[in-house]
């Protein structure tokens, strides 16, 4: 197991003021196949479609990739975790717009991600079965994506560690993570991939 992908915690910072610091989060790197067997393409940076909040029911131009990497998203952010039934892309896109990671998987990869999916909540990572991913897995952050033929915990951890918060900090240097609204409790993810 590796200690990767930071989560925000509070410690120190004077007698009355907590200071945000990064604390480690453990992901099972041995989940799925080794990185050398995952059949991953290089990380891509698709044409940027901007960064725009939507109101419910508001229309927008189509995303230029499936799954999307930038563009339009609803202001209410879904809870991080595993979703066996996909939410609308506009809901999901609030995760990377807020600095998180989305792991879009094919139905065939749900068993390979079982232990990994339990660590998602604290790291602002959403994993979802997605109809546009017919085989394997696609990792996305704001403005970047990586496609793999099979799920690899090693690849997932490396992607999360490299891209979590990076694009957001480039776009909004003064942004405070977690300041966007979150979803209602009834919109929580499935408790485990085995419940599909």
C-alpha positions as a printed NumPy array, in Angstrom:
array([[  0.   ,   0.   ,   0.   ],
       [  1.225,   3.475,  -0.699],
       [  0.651,   6.727,   1.085],
       [ -0.422,   9.108,  -1.637],
       [ -2.993,  11.745,  -2.549],
       [ -3.341,  14.375,   0.164],
       [ -6.494,  15.226,   2.034],
       [ -7.059,  18.416,   3.956],
       [ -6.932,  18.229,   7.72 ],
       [ -6.546,  20.845,  10.41 ],
       [ -3.67 ,  21.141,  12.86 ],
       [ -1.511,  23.765,  14.518],
       [ -1.662,  27.411,  13.447],
       [ -1.67 ,  29.213,  16.766],
       [ -3.878,  28.918,  19.826],
       [ -7.236,  29.673,  18.201],
       [ -6.709,  29.373,  14.44 ],
       [ -6.481,  25.976,  12.734],
       [ -4.022,  25.813,   9.874],
       [ -4.929,  23.652,   6.845],
       [ -2.255,  21.034,   6.192],
       [ -1.997,  18.023,   3.929],
       [ -2.186,  14.653,   5.619],
       [ -1.558,  11.347,   3.86 ],
       [ -4.315,   9.053,   2.647],
       [ -3.731,   5.375,   2.051],
       [ -4.978,   3.774,  -1.159],
       [ -4.517,   0.087,  -2.02 ],
       [ -1.973,   0.371,  -4.844],
       [ -2.122,  -3.382,  -5.427],
       [ -5.786,  -3.19 ,  -6.56 ],
       [ -6.379,  -4.272, -10.156],
       [ -3.371,  -5.038, -12.355],
       [  0.21 ,  -3.715, -12.082],
       [  0.792,  -0.432, -13.939],
       [  2.854,  -2.188, -16.628],
       [ -0.148,  -4.403, -17.489],
       [ -2.84 ,  -1.676, -17.459],
       [ -2.402,  -0.664, -21.111],
       [ -2.457,   3.059, -20.343],
       [ -2.127,   5.769, -22.949],
       [ -0.166,   8.926, -22.122],
       [ -2.006,  11.659, -20.222],
       [ -3.884,  13.939, -22.645],
       [ -4.939,  17.577, -22.388],
       [ -8.071,  17.871, -24.565],
       [ -9.11 ,  21.295, -25.932],
       [-10.24 ,  23.412, -23.   ],
       [-13.978,  24.238, -22.908],
       [-13.87 ,  26.803, -20.154],
       [-15.22 ,  26.745, -16.631],
       [-18.902,  27.64 , -16.236],
       [-21.52 ,  26.947, -13.583],
       [-25.015,  25.925, -14.722],
       [-28.401,  26.318, -13.138],
       [-30.651,  23.214, -13.169],
       [-32.206,  22.743, -16.612],
       [-29.828,  25.198, -18.315],
       [-28.573,  23.96 , -21.687],
       [-24.952,  24.069, -22.835],
       [-22.934,  23.038, -25.898],
       [-21.85 ,  19.38 , -25.998],
       [-18.686,  18.315, -24.209],
       [-15.817,  17.694, -26.613],
       [-14.72 ,  14.436, -24.923],
       [-16.514,  11.478, -23.382],
       [-15.985,  11.53 , -20.487],
       [-15.636,  15.326, -20.189],
       [-12.599,  17.128, -18.748],
       [-13.725,  20.779, -18.667],
       [-16.73 ,  22.927, -19.436],
       [-20.069,  23.116, -17.69 ],
       [-21.137,  21.835, -14.292],
       [-23.984,  22.228, -11.835],
       [-23.186,  24.192,  -8.68 ],
       [-24.286,  21.397,  -6.312],
       [-21.387,  18.997,  -5.933],
       [-22.099,  15.26 ,  -5.556],
       [-20.547,  13.338,  -2.691],
       [-17.261,  11.645,  -3.453],
       [-17.304,   7.855,  -3.569],
       [-18.491,   5.067,  -5.859],
       [-21.59 ,   5.314,  -8.089],
       [-22.839,   2.146,  -9.781],
       [-25.406,   4.177, -11.727],
       [-24.007,   7.277, -13.443],
       [-25.127,  10.753, -12.482],
       [-25.515,  13.364, -15.236],
       [-22.109,  14.551, -16.481],
       [-22.983,  18.1  , -15.409],
       [-23.264,  16.906, -11.782],
       [-20.086,  14.834, -11.92 ],
       [-18.075,  17.691, -13.438],
       [-18.339,  19.683, -10.211],
       [-15.828,  17.246,  -8.663],
       [-12.927,  18.175, -11.003],
       [-14.098,  21.824, -11.09 ],
       [-13.47 ,  21.807,  -7.328],
       [-10.045,  20.152,  -7.656],
       [-11.073,  16.504,  -7.33 ],
       [-10.585,  13.479,  -9.551],
       [-13.138,  11.371, -11.441],
       [-12.467,   7.722, -12.27 ],
       [-14.848,   6.637, -15.04 ],
       [-15.   ,   2.82 , -15.327],
       [-16.604,   0.207, -17.533],
       [-18.976,  -2.355, -16.006],
       [-16.257,  -4.992, -16.417],
       [-13.865,  -3.127, -14.092],
       [-16.135,  -2.846, -11.018],
       [-14.723,  -5.986,  -9.359],
       [-11.132,  -4.804,  -9.875],
       [-11.851,  -1.573,  -7.984],
       [-13.626,  -2.947,  -4.91 ],
       [-11.073,  -2.15 ,  -2.167],
       [ -9.918,   1.033,  -3.895],
       [-13.431,   2.483,  -3.929],
       [-13.61 ,   2.529,  -0.111],
       [-10.821,   5.154,   0.107],
       [-12.451,   7.671,  -2.248],
       [-14.565,   9.749,   0.147],
       [-11.738,  11.488,   1.996],
       [ -9.803,  12.344,  -1.161],
       [-12.581,  14.071,  -3.152],
       [-12.509,  11.312,  -5.778],
       [-15.661,  10.129,  -7.526],
       [-15.67 ,   6.74 ,  -9.26 ],
       [-18.559,   5.908, -11.558],
       [-19.62 ,   3.325, -14.08 ],
       [-19.925,   5.323, -17.317],
       [-21.607,   4.266, -20.588],
       [-18.982,   6.117, -22.656],
       [-16.275,   3.845, -21.248],
       [-16.904,   0.533, -22.968],
       [-13.674,  -1.06 , -21.748],
       [-11.241,  -0.231, -18.976],
       [-11.034,   3.05 , -17.142],
       [-10.516,   6.783, -17.721],
       [ -8.959,   9.017, -15.058],
       [ -9.81 ,  12.724, -15.294],
       [ -8.955,  15.938, -13.501],
       [ -9.825,  19.422, -14.723],
       [ -8.383,  19.629, -18.243],
       [ -6.551,  16.273, -18.281],
       [ -7.4  ,  12.615, -18.89 ],
       [ -5.696,   9.232, -19.07 ],
       [ -7.243,   6.112, -20.621],
       [ -6.255,   2.583, -19.553],
       [ -7.431,  -0.809, -20.778],
       [ -7.552,  -2.168, -17.206],
       [ -7.797,  -0.646, -13.734],
       [ -4.51 ,  -0.312, -11.869],
       [ -4.292,   0.992,  -8.314],
       [ -0.722,   2.098,  -9.044],
       [ -1.849,   4.212, -12.   ],
       [ -4.85 ,   5.597, -10.095],
       [ -2.726,   6.662,  -7.127],
       [ -0.104,   8.272,  -9.369],
       [ -2.81 ,  10.191, -11.282],
       [ -4.52 ,  11.357,  -8.075],
       [ -1.229,  12.428,  -6.542],
       [ -0.136,  14.296,  -9.667],
       [ -3.388,  16.028, -10.694],
       [ -5.544,  16.526,  -7.585],
       [ -5.894,  20.299,  -7.03 ],
       [ -3.218,  21.102,  -9.651],
       [ -5.517,  22.399, -12.403],
       [ -7.69 ,  24.228,  -9.899],
       [ -4.709,  26.03 ,  -8.396],
       [ -3.566,  27.092, -11.875],
       [ -6.993,  28.514, -12.675],
       [ -7.844,  30.038,  -9.291],
       [ -4.658,  30.577,  -7.198],
       [ -6.596,  32.034,  -4.224],
       [ -9.308,  29.346,  -4.223],
       [-10.037,  27.502,  -0.955],
       [-10.887,  23.795,  -1.509],
       [-14.338,  22.791,  -0.32 ],
       [-15.93 ,  26.231,  -0.592],
       [-18.46 ,  25.105,  -3.208],
       [-21.839,  23.732,  -1.991],
       [-22.155,  19.989,  -1.489],
       [-25.039,  17.694,  -2.3  ],
       [-27.848,  16.512,  -0.097],
       [-27.413,  13.27 ,   1.888],
       [-29.852,  11.264,  -0.264],
       [-27.479,  11.709,  -3.211],
       [-24.742,   9.649,  -1.559],
       [-22.975,   6.948,  -3.559],
       [-23.567,   3.223,  -3.403],
       [-21.932,   1.717,  -0.312],
       [-19.848,  -0.72 ,  -2.348],
       [-19.22 ,  -1.8  ,  -5.938],
       [-20.583,  -5.24 ,  -5.112],
       [-24.099,  -3.752,  -4.801],
       [-24.425,  -3.153,  -8.567]])
